[in-house]
Amino acid sequence: MKFLILGCNGMAGHTISLYLKEQGHDVLGFDREKSKYIESVSGDARNIEFMKELIGINQYDSIINCIGILNQSAENDKQLSKAVQVK
């Protein structure tokens, strides 16, 4: 299967990415910085056009969203925390 893991450098995303790769799946990670362990692309998830292009170019079987904002980061940057709220 072909997976896109959003937030591939975080605690959950890192673990899921490596597990799926070890199981033989085609895994592409996405985060603010490229991963040292899996094939990945870097960018800003708030850039809607970039995200549409990333998702539209490839035909993923599954996209797993592991993007999260730590409480301290959300406190320090109110706009960032609003940008990633689930609606």
N, C-alpha and C positions, 0 to 999 in steps of 0.2 A: 504494500500500500504506500501511497505518497502522502506525507504529512508536512504541514507548515506549523511550526511551533512559534507562537508569538511570545516574546519574553524568554528566549532560550538561555539567557545567562543567569536568570534568577534561580532560586532554590528549587521550585517545582519544575520550571521549564528546563533547567539543566538536567535534572534527573529523568524527566520524561523523554527528552531528546536522546540522551545516551541509551536509555532502555530500548527505545524504538530502533535506534541505529544498530544496537547489538542483536536485535531480533531480525535484522536483515531488511528493514524497511527503508524506503527512500525518504530522508528527513532533510528539510531545509529549515534553518532557524532564522529568526528575526529578532533583533534587539538594537539598542542604541549603539552598541559596539559589536563587531564581529566576534563569533565564538572561536575559542581556541580548539574546540573538540569536534565540532560538526561543521558541515558546509552552512554558511549563513550570509545574510545581508544585513547591513545596518541602515538605520533611518529613524525617523520620528513617527510614531504611530498616530500622532495628531494630524499628520499630512495625509488627508483623505485621498487626494489624487494619487499619491505614491502607493498607498495601501491598495487602492482599487487596481492599479497597474500590477503590483506584486501578486495579488490574488488572481487577477484576470489572465495573466500570462501563462500561469501553470494551472494544470487541472489537478487539484489536490483531492484526495479521497476524504481527508479530514483536516480541519484547521483547529488547533488547540490554543486557546488564549490563556497564557500564564502571565500576562502583564499585570503588575500590581504596583501600587504606590504605598510606600511605607508611611506610617502615621506621621513621623517627624517631617518627611518631605512634603506631605499634604498640608501640614500646619504651616510650613515655611513658604509654600507656593500654592495659594488658594486656587489660582487659575488652572494649574496642573491637575489638582485633585478634581476640579469640576469637569475637566476635559475627558477624564476616563471614567466618569460615573456611568453605571449601567442604567439605561432608561427603559 
